[in-house]
Amino acid sequence: MKGARARLRQEQDGRAWLAWHAEALARQKTLPGFRAFVGGGDRGPQSSDDLQAMFEMIAAQWGAKPAA
């Protein structure tokens, strides 16, 4: 039941997020371009060094031991 309650809360939070953003956009005099709104743009693929750093940070947060 706790899992079902968490799922329902997450779904409601998602709907609230969507409603808030829809209203915020409706109040804008001019809308941003789609790419500016959702992010992205001219960024290329991430380098392997950047990916490795992110994986190591996540592993440390999860309590994994660093590779020797």
Number of C-alpha atoms within 10 A of each C-alpha: 6 7 8 9 10 11 12 12 12 12 12 12 12 12 12 12 11 12 12 12 12 11 10 10 13 11 10 9 7 8 11 11 9 10 10 10 10 9 10 10 10 7 7 7 7 8 8 9 9 10 12 11 11 12 12 16 13 12 13 12 9 9 9 11 9 8 5 3
